[in-house]
Amino acid sequence: MKHILNSHNQDLSKYADENAVKYNTGIPFPSIYFENFFEEGFLKEVLKEFPDLSKEDAINFNDPLQKKFAGKGEKSFGPKTRELMYFLNSEPFLNFVNKLTGIEETLYGDPYFSGGGLHEIKRGGLLKVHADFNKNPTNGLDRRVNVLVYLNEDWKEEYGGHFELWNSEMTKCETKISPRFNTLAMFSTTSNSFHGHPDPLNCPENRSRKSLALYYYSNGRPESEAIAFKQSHNTLFVQRKDSTDDTTAWNEKKERNNQPKKSFLKKVYNKIFR
């Protein structure tokens, strides 16, 4: 663990205590980000292993609402990446997440990395604002926390690709996080914790936005949480108010979906959030 973490956070329990208030008062929902979270040399080794996912056996999301690549489980992990991902699913780190967030239920990692693992967005790619699927597809546990690790060295502001957290009314981005190298972002996931990277990436053709994604689950969740759908649901995309770009993307998506019948959940969702 010592060679993975940076010098200032070797004692994860203490680090959680020091940052718990900041996490739980995050705007617009419990969230936080840390710069230089990992030992720089180790994380550079992880970056060296990161493959071009467009040339791997990866998932290619390519529609008006999302243009990105996602790895399939551990298939594209190198040895350093595997070591880091195992650590982020380990007891010490799970205890850190529990203590930092104040979640009372025991948290579990996902050894299958369902929807997580390696993520890559190329120039022009995006991920419109959304709330995440709320149940683990393998075991049905409740999704509670997301952790994102960014691997982008010398990232310039004009490249875009900022991670955005939006309020529940979809009128304002309350928090914007640059995807710079060695930044770890964490937030609590409910059915109205709206987030994304909604505008096309503007990096050079030979660059891409690289990240690692990990999701944490519990067996049950508090009734007090604002959950739009208590039953299992997939990713819920929402429109930013007064965004013509989002309206265009939604109309293009509708046109693509005209042939197949929409699911009941999509109909309910559109009625509530549109």
N, C-alpha and C positions, 0 to 999 in steps of 0.2 A: 504493500500500500504506500510506503514512504516514497518509492520512486515514481509513483503515479500522480500523487497530489503535490501541490505547490507547498512552499515552506510555511505559509501563513495559515494553512487549514489542515495541518497534519492531525490535529485533534478535532475530528468531525463533530463529536458531541458538543464540545465547547463552541465550535463554529456555528452549529445550529442554534444554540442558546443566544449567541450574539446577533443572529439575523432573523430570529423567529418573528419579532414584532414587525420588522420591515416586510417580511413575506406576507403576513396576515393583514397588513394595511395597504398592500399593493392595490393600485388602481388600474383597471376598473374591477378587478377581482384578485384574489390572493395570488401573488406572483413575485418573482425576483430574478435578477440576473447577476452573475459574478464574472468579473474579468480575471484572467490569469488563474483560473481554478486549478489547472493541472500543471505538472512539471513540464516546462516548455520543450525540453529535449525529447521526452517520452512522447508528447503529443505530435511532435514533428515526425517521429517514426510512424505514428498512426496515419498521418497525412500522406506520407510516402507510399503507403499501402493502398490508398484509396483508388479504386479502379475507375475507369470511364464507364459509368453504368449504361451508357447508350450502346456499348459494345459487349455488355455482359448479358447473361440470362436474367434480366431484371424486369420489373413491371414498368411499363410505359403508360403514364397517365397523360392523355392528349385530347383534351376537349376544351371548350371555352372557359370552364371554371378551374381547370388545373392542367398544367403542363409541367410534368416533372418525372423523374425516374426514382424508383425505390428498389432496393435489393431484396432478395428473397431469403430471409433468415440469415444463417451464417455462411451461406454459399460463397459470398465474395469477401469474407473477412480474412485479413492477413493475421499472422500470429500476434502482433502488437494490438491490433484492433480487437481481436478475440479476448486478449488479456484485459483490455479496458472495458469491453462490454460485459465480461464476466464480473469484473469488479463492481460495475454499476448495477448489477443484479445481486450483489453479495449482501450478507447480513450487515456489515458495517455501514454500507451506503444506504441500505433500506432503513436502518435505524436513524440515520441522518435525515432522510426524507420525512420519516414519521415525526421526528422531533422538531424539525424546521417548520413543517406545515401545521403541526398540532392535531393531525388526524388521529383519532383515538383507535380506530380499527387497525389491525395489523395489515401492513402493506406487503404485497407480493410482486416480484418482478415477473417478466414474461420471457422464459427461456426460448420461446419460439419466435420472438420479435415480430409478433403479428402486427403488420402495418408499420413497424419500426425498423431499426437497423440503419442501413446506409441510405441517405437521401441525396439527390443531386438535381439541381435546376440549372439549365443552360440559358444562354442569352435569349431573351424573349419569353422565358418561362415564368410561371406564376402559380400561386395557390390562393384563390379567392377566399374571402373571409368566411369562416365556418365554425361550427361546433363539432367536436369529434364524436365518433361512434362511442357508445357508452357502456358496452359490455364486451368482455374478452370473447372472441369467437370460438375459442377452444374450450374454456371452462365456465363461461358465463359470469365471471367475477366483474365487479363494478369498477370502471375506470375512474381513477381519482387524481392522478398527477402525471404530467408530461415533463420530461427532461430533454433538452436539446443542447447538443454540443457542436459549436461551429468551428470549422477547420479552414477558414479563408484568410490566408496571409496577405498582408499589404492591400487590404480591401479599402477601396475609395468610396466616399459618400455618394459620388455620382453614379456608382454602379447600382445603387438601390438594393433591393433584396432585404430590406429591414423587416424584422418580425414585428407585427403590429397587433396590439390588444385593443379591442373595440368595446364601447359601452353597449348595454343591452338594447338601447334604442337605435343603434347603428347610425348615430349622428356624428360620432367623433372617435378618432383613434386617440386613446388616453395614454398609451405607452408605446414607444417605438424603440426597438433594440437592433443595433447594427450587428450583422452576422460575422463579426471579426474573429480572427483566430483566437482560440482558447477562451471563448466566452461560453458560459453555461447558463442557459435560461431554464426556469422552472415555473410551472403554474398549475393551479388546481383546475381540473376539467369537470365541467357540468354541461348540461345541454344548452346553456346560454353563455358559456365562456368563449366568446367570439374572438377569433384570431386568424391570422394568415399573412400572406405575402402577396397582396392583391394586385400590384402593378407590375408590368413586364420588367424582367431583369435587364439591366442596361450595361452589363459587363462586356469586355472584349470577347470576341468569338473563341479565343483560346483559354478563357477562364470559365469557371462555373461556381455556383453556390453549393458548397458541400457541408453536410451536417450528419450527425448521428442522433437518432431518436430512440428514446426509451420511455415506456409507459408502465405505470404502477397501478395496482388493483387492490381492492379489498372485498371481503365477503360481506356485502351489504353496505349501505351508506345512510347518513342521517336523513330523516324525513324533512328536516328543516331546510335542506338544500333546494334551491330552485331548479327543478328538473322538469323540462317541458314534456318529456315522454318517459314514463317509468318503465315502459317495456323497451326491449332492445331496439336500437335504431342505428342506422348507418350515419355517415358524415352528413351534416345539415348545413348546406350553403345558404348564406343570407346576403342581401344586397345592402351596400352602403347607401344611405339616403342621399339623393341628389347626385348620384354618380351615373352619368350617361354611359360610361365604359361598362359598368356592371349591368346596366339595362341591356346593352347590346349583347353582352356575354350570355345573359339569361335567355334572351330571345333566340340566339343561335342554339343554345342548349335545348330549348323547347322544340325548335324545328327538328333537331336530331331525334328527339324523343316522340315525335308525332306518331310514328308507326307503332311501336310497342305500347301497350297500356301501362299507365303509371300505377305504381303500387299505392295501396291505401295510405301508407305512411307519407308518401310524397304529396298526396292530395291534402292530407291534414296539415302537413308542414307548410305547404304553399298558402293555405288558407290563413294560417296563424302568422307567418312571418313575412308574407308578401304585402 
